[in-house]
Amino acid sequence: MKSLKELEEIRQRALESVNLRKERNGTRIVVGMGTCGIAAGARPVLLAFLEEVKKRNLQDVIVTQTGCIGMCRFEPMAEVYKPGEDKVTYVKLTPEKVRRIVAEHIVNGRPVTEFTIGAADQQ
């Protein structure tokens, strides 16, 4: 670092990267990728979400990952956040279920309730 100007530029870049994490207007899909999730098959689930979003050219959808969501017996899990709606938690996912979730919930706005935490608790 040679000057205050250079330090300010570094600060601005850091602030911009933090701002990328702020709430967005679009849909956010968060896949649990803790060791329990990975052991249960979360990696193919994450890849299926990424593939479906890309295949359908969905511009306002972001797929991210997180650590353990905290309910290991329901893994692989994903949470869907849509602006103005309650979070939907999907459990015991497979790539096939992901395709249906993207088609019905992400594209058409109808959560697939049979794949949610409430339905799994009743099984």
Beta strands, then each sheet from edge to edge (+ up, - down):
strand 1: 27-32
strand 2: 61-66
strand 3: 78-81
strand 4: 88-90
sheet 1: 2+ 1+ 3- 4+
end
